[in-house]
Amino acid sequence: MHKFLLLAKVHSMPVTIQLIINGKPRSFDAENFTVAQLVVNLNLEGKRLAIECNGEIVPRSQFADTPLADGDKLEIVGAVGGG
């Protein structure tokens, strides 16, 4: 029985979380998913962004330390330059 448990753990399916981003559902295969990982996954690194998670602004300095969970609602706004 112990061998079975070990094999089940090794071959487990990826963890999928669903997030609502700017009103649209998106699924991600990730365990311990953070705002920083989301930014990379969406190809937004290096861009000037404001991110709100469940109604709270996430400071850029806390992107790597802010975990995301299934069902979280995010608003992502990018700054646009112009003149």
C-alpha positions in Angstrom: 0.0 0.0 0.0 2.8 2.4 0.7 4.2 2.0 -2.8 0.8 2.9 -4.3 0.6 6.1 -2.2 4.1 7.1 -3.3 3.3 6.5 -7.0 0.1 8.4 -6.7 2.0 11.4 -5.3 4.7 11.3 -8.0 2.2 11.1 -10.8 -0.4 13.6 -9.5 -2.2 15.9 -11.9 -1.1 19.6 -12.0 -3.1 21.9 -9.8 -5.4 24.1 -11.8 -6.7 27.4 -10.5 -9.3 29.6 -12.1 -9.0 33.3 -11.8 -11.3 36.1 -13.0 -9.1 38.6 -14.7 -10.8 41.9 -15.9 -14.1 40.1 -15.7 -13.1 37.0 -17.8 -12.4 33.5 -16.4 -8.8 32.2 -17.0 -7.4 28.8 -15.9 -3.8 28.3 -14.9 -1.9 25.1 -14.2 0.1 26.1 -11.1 0.7 25.3 -7.5 1.7 28.2 -5.2 0.8 30.7 -7.9 1.7 34.3 -7.1 0.9 37.7 -8.7 4.5 37.8 -10.0 4.0 34.4 -11.7 0.8 35.7 -13.2 2.5 38.7 -14.7 5.1 36.5 -16.3 2.5 34.0 -17.5 0.5 36.9 -19.2 3.7 38.3 -20.8 3.3 41.6 -18.9 6.8 41.7 -17.2 8.5 45.1 -17.6 5.2 46.9 -18.2 3.8 49.6 -15.9 0.8 47.9 -14.2 -1.6 48.3 -11.4 -3.1 45.1 -10.1 -6.0 44.7 -7.8 -6.8 41.4 -6.2 -10.2 40.9 -4.6 -10.7 44.6 -4.2 -7.2 45.4 -2.8 -4.3 47.0 -4.7 -1.2 44.8 -4.7 2.0 46.9 -4.5 4.6 45.9 -7.1 7.0 45.2 -4.2 4.6 42.5 -3.0 3.9 40.7 -6.3 6.2 37.8 -5.5 4.8 37.4 -2.0 1.1 37.6 -2.9 -0.4 34.2 -3.5 -3.4 33.6 -5.7 -6.1 31.1 -5.0 -8.9 29.5 -7.1 -11.7 32.1 -7.6 -9.6 35.2 -6.9 -10.8 38.3 -8.9 -8.2 40.5 -10.4 -8.2 43.8 -12.3 -5.1 44.5 -14.3 -4.6 48.0 -15.7 -1.6 49.0 -17.8 -0.3 52.6 -17.9 -0.4 54.2 -21.3 2.0 57.0 -22.2 1.1 59.8 -24.5 0.9 63.5 -24.8 
